[in-house]
Amino acid sequence: MYTTYNTNVVMSEAMECLRKNIGIIKTEIFISNLLREPFDYTEWRRDKFNDMSLEELNKAAAEYSAKLHSEDNVQ
């Protein structure tokens, strides 16, 4: 089953995520760079993780997930 997403909701959630995680200034820099330079997220993601083994990727994902959950419990 496919879920449809409202673009405004997705944009608002993404902005809030960026603001909370990297701050408003870095969020503005990030958005400015996206608008200024052509950017292919799929290609970037593929290149970023291409050299990682499945085990390395799994470990990194588990560590990231644990960090997120520990930060949620702190607040």
Summary of the structure (lengths in Angstrom):
residues: 75
radius of gyration: 15.5
end to end distance: 34.1
largest distance: 38.0
contacts: 124
relative contact order: 0.05
helix: 80%
strand: 0%
